[in-house]
């Protein structure tokens, strides 16, 4: 247990394909956020190959160090799916067929004649493990208690893992442990660097308040300042208010706010119901961000964009109340790039603004697109904003 009483956890991501870089370990990222939300303290994430001995050793180490071990992957029917065997070895227990799991597999495949013999491996269980239902896959999970802790086994397929986690594992964790969920408030800025944010709010970061922790994170959509507590969420009110005052108009939103949403709300406030875009030098980064944004009431609607190759004709965009034009120049000294931004609307607009950004590759392109959206919200501020 931690000093604050939060149960501790470790994630084991199992699969040689992860170590080879063939598969991105999105499961661990998702689970890390979920554990924090629930009130478990994640101590470590380990990536392991499909090696029975190494998996067994990892389970033994984890069960001795933390209270909850969550493993994903290695529950398939093939010879290299050995997560079950690894945990069985770690706990000194024998795998035997579970009649209920065998029947489930037979029903899933429509009878023994149609089921590959290898799928019977997924019906094996150790005495200390309870099966965890997998409604959309052939691999059941496990909930096992032994070795001083709880071990949870889930499939590596993200859709199967996420559903099993939400429907089966979370309720068991909440029933098994006294959890204090992590409460957070996030202040989001753009147009100011991480070091500049620290200069403005350094004292607040060092002492955000009783039972409150603070962190700062540089992302493509700006620098985020996060306050968190496992105590009374009202304790987050004062540091959040102070951060908003200290950072001023560098703040574009809090918590779930995004730059696309803020820009589109600003346009709607300025009586622009629709938006189109024209961009060059960005490889379509702005188009990708805007087309991936899920619109909600009170926002201008993005109706399409045009990607112009360097030197290509500036064809007219789709008819729209507002047109956002973006041009990204080649990097200059110290990796700086220049972003030219122009907003054209019937009753609103501004001459081309030039914004300097840092970065390279896809990161530079995404930052250029976010810089354009930030320019929109700055020239068309929402009512009551700074």
C-alpha positions in Angstrom: 0.0 0.0 0.0 1.1 3.6 -0.6 1.2 6.2 2.2 -2.1 7.5 0.9 -3.7 4.0 1.1 -4.2 3.4 -2.6 -3.7 -0.3 -3.7 -0.7 -0.7 -5.9 -0.7 -2.3 -9.3 1.6 -3.5 -12.1 0.8 -4.2 -15.7 2.3 -7.0 -17.7 2.0 -6.6 -21.4 2.7 -10.0 -22.9 3.6 -10.7 -26.5 6.8 -11.0 -28.5 5.2 -8.8 -31.2 5.2 -5.9 -28.7 9.0 -6.2 -28.1 9.6 -6.4 -31.9 7.7 -3.2 -32.4 5.1 -4.9 -34.6 2.3 -4.1 -32.2 1.8 -0.8 -30.3 0.9 -1.5 -26.6 -2.2 0.6 -26.5 -3.7 -1.7 -23.8 -1.2 -0.5 -21.2 -1.9 3.2 -21.9 -5.7 2.6 -21.6 -5.3 0.6 -18.4 -3.0 3.2 -16.9 -5.6 5.8 -17.2 -8.3 3.5 -15.9 -6.3 2.5 -12.8 -5.7 6.2 -11.9 -9.4 6.9 -12.3 -10.4 4.0 -10.1 -7.9 4.8 -7.4 -5.1 2.3 -7.8 -1.5 3.4 -8.0 0.3 2.0 -11.0 3.9 1.3 -10.0 5.3 -0.3 -13.2 4.5 -1.5 -16.7 6.6 -4.5 -18.0 6.6 -5.9 -21.6 7.4 -9.6 -21.9 7.9 -12.1 -24.7 5.9 -15.2 -25.1 8.3 -17.1 -22.8 6.8 -19.3 -20.1 9.7 -19.1 -17.7 10.0 -15.3 -18.0 6.3 -14.9 -17.6 6.3 -17.0 -14.5 9.2 -15.0 -13.0 7.4 -11.8 -13.8 4.2 -12.9 -12.0 6.2 -14.0 -8.9 8.0 -10.7 -8.7 4.8 -8.7 -9.3 2.7 -10.6 -6.8 5.3 -10.0 -4.1 5.6 -6.3 -4.9 2.1 -5.1 -5.6 -1.5 -5.9 -4.7 -3.0 -6.2 -8.2 -1.2 -7.6 -11.3 -2.9 -7.1 -14.6 -1.7 -9.0 -17.6 -2.9 -8.7 -21.2 -2.1 -11.0 -24.1 -1.0 -14.6 -24.4 -4.5 -16.2 -23.9 -5.0 -17.5 -27.4 -5.1 -21.1 -28.5 -1.7 -21.4 -30.1 1.5 -23.0 -28.7 3.1 -19.6 -27.9 0.1 -18.4 -25.8 1.6 -19.3 -22.4 0.3 -16.6 -20.0 -2.0 -19.2 -18.3 1.0 -21.6 -17.9 3.2 -18.8 -16.6 0.8 -17.8 -13.8 0.2 -21.5 -13.0 3.9 -22.0 -12.6 4.2 -18.9 -10.5 1.5 -20.1 -8.1 2.6 -23.7 -8.1 -0.7 -24.9 -9.4 -1.7 -27.4 -12.1 -3.8 -26.6 -15.2 -6.8 -28.8 -15.7 -9.9 -28.6 -18.0 -12.8 -26.6 -16.7 -16.0 -28.4 -17.8 -18.0 -25.2 -18.0 -15.3 -23.5 -20.1 -15.1 -26.6 -22.4 -18.9 -26.4 -22.9 -18.6 -22.7 -23.7 -16.0 -23.3 -26.3 -18.1 -26.1 -27.9 -21.1 -23.8 -28.1 -19.1 -21.0 -29.5 -17.9 -23.1 -32.4 -21.1 -25.1 -32.9 -19.8 -28.5 -31.7 -16.6 -30.5 -31.4 -16.6 -31.3 -35.1 -16.2 -27.6 -35.9 -13.8 -26.6 -33.1 -10.1 -26.7 -33.6 -8.6 -29.0 -30.9 -6.2 -26.2 -29.9 -9.0 -24.1 -28.6 -9.4 -26.5 -25.7 -6.3 -24.9 -24.2 -8.5 -21.9 -23.5 -10.7 -24.0 -21.3 -7.8 -24.8 -18.9 -7.9 -23.3 -15.4 -6.0 -23.5 -12.1 -7.9 -24.0 -8.8 -7.3 -20.5 -7.5 -8.6 -18.8 -10.7 -12.1 -17.8 -11.5 -13.1 -17.5 -15.2 -13.8 -14.0 -16.4 -16.4 -13.8 -19.2 -15.3 -12.7 -22.7 -18.6 -12.1 -24.7 -16.9 -11.2 -27.9 -13.9 -13.6 -28.1 -12.8 -17.2 -27.5 -10.3 -16.5 -24.7 -11.8 -16.2 -21.2 -10.0 -14.2 -18.7 -8.9 -15.1 -15.2 -9.3 -13.6 -11.7 -6.8 -15.4 -9.5 -5.9 -14.7 -5.8 -2.6 -16.1 -4.6 1.0 -15.3 -4.0 0.0 -12.3 -1.8 -2.0 -10.5 -4.4 -4.6 -10.6 -7.2 -3.7 -11.5 -10.8 -6.1 -10.5 -13.6 -5.5 -12.1 -17.0 -7.2 -10.5 -20.1 -6.9 -10.9 -23.8 -4.5 -8.8 -25.9 -7.1 -7.9 -28.5 -8.0 -4.3 -27.5 -11.7 -4.5 -28.1 -12.0 -7.7 -26.1 -9.8 -6.4 -23.3 -11.6 -3.1 -22.9 -15.0 -4.7 -22.7 -13.9 -7.4 -20.3 -12.2 -4.7 -18.2 -15.3 -2.4 -18.0 -17.9 -5.1 -17.6 -16.1 -7.8 -15.5 -12.9 -6.6 -13.9 -13.8 -3.1 -12.7 -16.8 -4.3 -10.6 -14.6 -7.0 -9.0 -11.9 -4.5 -8.2 -14.4 -2.1 -6.6 -15.8 -5.0 -4.5 -12.4 -6.3 -3.5 -10.6 -3.0 -2.5 -11.5 0.2 -0.8 -10.8 2.6 -3.7 -10.4 6.3 -3.5 -10.9 7.5 -7.1 -8.4 10.1 -8.4 -10.0 13.5 -9.1 -8.4 15.8 -11.5 -8.6 19.3 -13.0 -6.6 20.2 -16.1 -5.8 23.7 -17.3 -4.8 23.7 -21.0 -2.7 26.4 -22.7 -1.3 27.1 -26.2 1.2 29.5 -27.5 3.5 29.4 -24.5 6.3 27.0 -23.9 6.7 24.6 -20.9 9.5 26.6 -19.3 7.5 29.8 -19.6 4.5 28.1 -18.0 6.8 27.0 -15.1 8.0 30.6 -14.8 4.5 31.8 -14.3 3.1 29.1 -12.0 6.3 27.6 -10.5 5.2 28.3 -6.9 1.8 26.8 -7.6 3.4 23.7 -9.0 5.6 23.3 -5.9 2.8 23.8 -3.4 -0.7 23.3 -5.0 -2.4 22.7 -1.7 -3.1 20.1 1.0 -3.5 16.5 -0.5 -3.2 18.0 -4.0 -0.5 17.0 -6.5 0.5 19.0 -9.6 2.1 18.1 -12.9 2.9 19.7 -16.2 2.8 18.1 -19.6 3.9 19.3 -23.0 1.7 18.0 -25.8 1.1 18.8 -29.5 -2.0 20.7 -28.5 -0.2 22.8 -25.9 1.1 22.7 -22.4 -1.3 21.1 -19.9 -1.3 21.8 -16.1 -3.0 19.0 -14.1 -4.0 19.0 -10.4 -5.1 15.8 -8.8 -6.3 14.5 -5.4 -7.7 11.4 -3.8 -9.3 13.4 -1.1 -12.1 16.1 -1.3 -12.4 17.3 -4.9 -13.2 20.8 -3.6 -9.4 21.0 -2.8 -8.8 21.4 -6.6 -10.8 24.6 -6.9 -8.3 27.0 -5.5 -5.2 25.8 -7.5 -7.2 25.7 -10.7 -8.5 29.2 -10.2 -5.0 30.5 -9.4 -3.6 28.8 -12.6 -6.3 30.4 -14.7 -5.5 33.8 -13.4 -1.7 33.4 -13.7 -1.8 32.0 -17.3 -4.4 34.5 -18.6 -5.3 34.3 -22.3 -2.8 31.5 -22.9 -5.5 29.2 -21.6 -7.9 27.9 -24.2 -9.8 25.5 -21.9 -10.0 23.1 -19.0 -10.6 19.4 -18.6 -12.3 17.9 -21.6 -12.0 21.1 -23.8 -10.1 20.7 -27.0 -8.7 23.3 -29.4 -11.0 22.2 -32.3 -14.1 22.4 -30.0 -13.0 25.8 -28.7 -12.3 27.2 -32.2 -15.6 25.9 -33.6 -17.5 27.3 -30.6 -15.9 30.7 -31.1 -16.9 30.7 -34.8 -20.5 29.8 -33.9 -20.5 32.7 -31.4 -19.4 35.0 -34.2 -22.4 33.8 -36.3 -20.4 31.5 -38.5 -22.3 28.2 -38.8 -20.0 26.4 -41.1 -16.2 26.2 -41.6 -14.0 25.0 -44.5 -10.2 24.9 -44.6 -7.4 25.3 -47.1 -3.9 24.2 -46.1 -0.5 23.8 -47.6 2.7 22.4 -46.3 0.9 20.5 -43.5 0.2 17.1 -45.2 -3.4 17.6 -44.3 -2.9 17.8 -40.5 -5.6 20.4 -40.0 -8.0 18.4 -42.2 -7.3 15.3 -40.2 -7.9 17.0 -36.8 -11.1 18.7 -37.9 -12.6 15.7 -39.7 -11.9 13.6 -36.6 -13.6 16.0 -34.2 -17.1 14.9 -33.2 -19.3 18.0 -33.4 -21.7 19.0 -30.7 -24.4 21.6 -30.3 -23.2 25.2 -30.2 -20.3 24.7 -32.6 -19.7 25.6 -36.2 -19.9 22.6 -38.5 -16.8 21.6 -40.4 -17.9 20.9 -43.9 -14.6 19.9 -45.6 -11.1 21.0 -46.5 -8.7 21.4 -49.3 -5.1 20.2 -49.2 -3.0 22.3 -51.6 0.4 20.9 -52.8 3.2 23.4 -52.8 2.9 25.5 -55.9 -0.5 24.2 -56.6 -3.6 26.3 -57.4 -5.5 27.8 -54.5 -8.8 26.3 -55.6 -11.9 27.7 -54.0 -13.0 25.8 -50.8 -16.5 24.4 -50.3 -19.1 27.1 -49.6 -18.9 28.0 -46.0 -19.5 30.9 -43.6 -15.8 30.9 -42.7 -12.6 29.7 -44.4 -9.5 29.0 -42.4 -6.3 29.1 -44.5 -3.1 27.7 -43.2 0.4 27.6 -44.7 3.4 26.0 -43.0 6.8 27.0 -44.1 10.0 24.9 -44.0 11.9 24.9 -40.7 14.2 27.8 -40.1 17.0 28.1 -37.6 16.8 25.9 -34.5 14.1 23.9 -36.1 11.6 26.7 -36.0 8.8 26.7 -38.5 6.4 29.5 -39.5 2.7 29.1 -39.7 0.7 31.6 -41.7 -3.0 31.7 -40.6 -5.9 33.6 -42.1 -9.6 33.5 -41.3 -11.9 34.7 -43.9 -15.6 35.4 -43.0 -18.4 37.7 -44.1 -18.2 39.9 -41.1 -15.1 38.8 -39.3 -11.5 38.2 -40.2 -7.9 39.1 -39.6 -4.8 39.6 -41.7 -2.4 36.7 -41.9 -0.9 35.9 -38.6 2.6 34.3 -38.3 3.2 31.8 -35.6 6.5 30.1 -34.8 6.5 26.5 -33.7 9.2 24.0 -32.8 9.3 20.3 -33.7 9.9 18.0 -36.6 8.1 15.4 -38.7 4.4 14.7 -37.8 4.7 16.5 -34.5 5.5 19.8 -36.4 2.6 19.3 -38.7 0.1 18.7 -35.9 1.4 21.7 -34.0 0.9 23.9 -37.0 -2.7 22.7 -37.3 -3.3 23.4 -33.6 -1.6 26.8 -34.0 -4.2 27.7 -36.6 -7.1 26.7 -34.3 -5.6 28.6 -31.5 -5.4 31.7 -33.7 -9.2 31.4 -34.4 -10.1 31.3 -30.7 -7.8 34.3 -30.0 -9.3 36.5 -32.6 -12.9 35.4 -31.8 -12.9 34.8 -28.1 -15.8 33.1 -26.4 -18.1 35.3 -24.3 -16.5 35.7 -20.8 -13.1 34.3 -21.9 -9.9 36.2 -21.1 
